[in-house]
Amino acid sequence: MITPEDSAPLLRLIDQLVAEQESRAYAIGRRLAPNLTLDDLYCPDDVVVLRSDPEFMYAAGALSGLLAAQAALRAEVRSGR
């Protein structure tokens, strides 16, 4: 069981990891597509140069994993289990 008090440092950490990875993926994406928006970052299939770049796809995949972990942690905290 994760209490709200126990979860605060974990939530801050996952939020920081998500922000850092989002920044990393966005920087790679902007290098490939200078007009890239944050919306494009989350829907890279619309930008051909992004989906064909392995470095970007790796960074975007890492971001997706962190976002999933963030959502799971928040759900666990809210459930009160």
C-alpha positions in Angstrom: 0.0 0.0 0.0 1.3 3.4 -0.9 0.1 6.2 1.3 -0.2 9.8 0.1 2.7 10.8 2.4 4.9 8.0 1.1 3.9 8.7 -2.5 4.9 12.4 -2.6 8.6 11.7 -3.3 7.8 9.0 -5.8 5.3 11.3 -7.7 7.9 14.1 -7.8 10.5 11.7 -9.1 8.3 10.3 -11.9 7.1 13.8 -12.8 10.8 14.8 -13.1 11.7 11.8 -15.2 8.7 12.4 -17.5 9.6 16.1 -18.0 13.3 15.2 -18.7 12.4 12.5 -21.2 9.8 14.7 -22.9 12.5 17.4 -23.2 15.0 14.9 -24.6 12.5 13.5 -27.2 11.3 17.0 -28.1 14.9 18.2 -28.7 15.6 15.2 -31.0 12.3 15.7 -32.8 13.0 19.4 -33.3 16.4 18.6 -34.8 14.7 16.4 -37.3 11.6 18.5 -37.9 12.2 22.2 -36.9 8.4 23.0 -36.9 7.6 20.1 -34.5 5.0 20.9 -31.8 4.4 19.0 -28.6 1.2 17.5 -30.1 3.4 16.1 -32.9 5.7 14.6 -30.2 2.8 12.5 -28.9 1.6 11.6 -32.4 4.8 11.0 -34.4 3.1 8.9 -37.0 1.9 12.1 -38.6 5.5 13.2 -39.2 7.3 10.8 -41.5 10.8 11.9 -40.6 10.2 11.1 -37.0 8.8 7.7 -37.4 11.7 6.7 -39.6 14.3 7.8 -37.1 15.4 5.1 -34.6 16.9 7.6 -32.1 13.6 9.6 -31.9 11.5 6.4 -31.8 13.6 5.1 -28.9 13.2 8.4 -27.0 9.5 8.5 -27.7 9.1 4.9 -26.5 11.0 5.7 -23.3 8.6 8.6 -22.8 5.6 6.4 -23.3 6.9 3.9 -20.8 7.4 6.6 -18.2 4.0 8.1 -18.8 2.5 4.6 -18.3 4.4 4.2 -15.0 3.3 7.7 -14.0 -0.4 6.9 -14.6 -0.1 3.6 -12.8 1.5 5.2 -9.8 -1.1 7.9 -9.6 -3.9 5.3 -9.9 -2.4 3.2 -7.1 -2.1 6.3 -4.8 -5.8 7.3 -5.6 -7.0 3.8 -4.9 -5.8 3.9 -1.4 -4.8 0.2 -1.5 
